[in-house]
Amino acid sequence: MRTLVDLGDAQIEELDALSKKEKRSRASLVRQAIDEFLRGRHGKQEDEAFGLWSRRNMDGLAYQKKERDEW
């Protein structure tokens, strides 16, 4: 799929220099950058969730039993 993105002159110049150095296309470099960005975002979501239960003052099993007793 094609996507149109506006980049600044400095970004294009740096991409062109890196493209020549690594002998890769600009598109390839942009795809890699997006992949790395998305992987980083995915890990942050997991990190934010880790340890959430530790802020509670109730044992996890006690909470579970209390909630199931309501059924």
C-alpha positions as CSV (number, residue, x, y, z in Angstrom):
1,M,0.0,0.0,0.0
2,R,1.2,3.5,-0.7
3,T,1.1,6.3,1.8
4,L,1.9,9.9,1.2
5,V,4.0,11.6,4.0
6,D,5.4,15.1,4.0
7,L,9.0,15.2,5.3
8,G,11.2,18.2,5.8
9,D,14.2,19.0,3.7
10,A,16.6,18.0,6.5
11,Q,14.8,14.7,6.9
12,I,15.1,14.0,3.2
13,E,18.8,14.9,3.1
14,E,19.5,12.6,6.0
15,L,17.5,9.8,4.5
16,D,19.3,10.2,1.2
17,A,22.7,10.1,2.9
18,L,21.8,7.0,4.9
19,S,20.3,5.4,1.8
20,K,23.5,5.8,-0.1
21,K,25.6,4.7,2.8
22,E,23.5,1.5,3.4
23,K,22.7,1.0,-0.3
24,R,19.0,0.8,0.5
25,S,16.0,2.7,-0.7
26,R,14.4,5.5,1.2
27,A,11.2,3.5,1.3
28,S,13.1,0.6,2.9
29,L,14.5,2.9,5.6
30,V,11.1,4.4,6.3
31,R,9.5,1.0,6.6
32,Q,12.2,-0.1,9.0
33,A,11.7,3.0,11.1
34,I,7.9,2.5,11.3
35,D,8.4,-1.2,12.3
36,E,10.8,-0.2,15.1
37,F,8.4,2.6,16.3
38,L,5.4,0.2,16.3
39,R,7.4,-2.5,18.2
40,G,8.4,0.1,20.8
41,R,4.8,1.2,21.3
42,H,3.6,-2.4,21.7
43,G,6.1,-3.0,24.5
44,K,5.1,0.2,26.3
45,Q,1.5,-1.0,26.5
46,E,2.6,-4.2,28.1
47,D,4.9,-2.4,30.5
48,E,2.2,0.0,31.6
49,A,-0.1,-3.0,32.5
50,F,2.6,-4.9,34.4
51,G,2.2,-4.4,38.2
52,L,-1.2,-2.8,38.1
53,W,-2.5,-5.2,40.7
54,S,0.2,-4.2,43.2
55,R,-1.5,-0.9,43.8
56,R,-4.5,-2.6,45.3
57,N,-4.8,-3.5,49.0
58,M,-6.5,-6.8,48.4
59,D,-5.2,-10.2,47.6
60,G,-6.0,-11.2,44.0
61,L,-7.6,-14.5,44.9
62,A,-9.8,-12.8,47.6
63,Y,-10.9,-10.2,45.0
64,Q,-11.7,-13.0,42.5
65,K,-13.8,-14.9,45.1
66,K,-15.7,-11.7,46.1
67,E,-16.5,-11.0,42.5
68,R,-17.7,-14.6,41.8
69,D,-19.8,-14.6,45.0
70,E,-21.9,-11.8,43.4
71,W,-22.9,-14.2,40.6
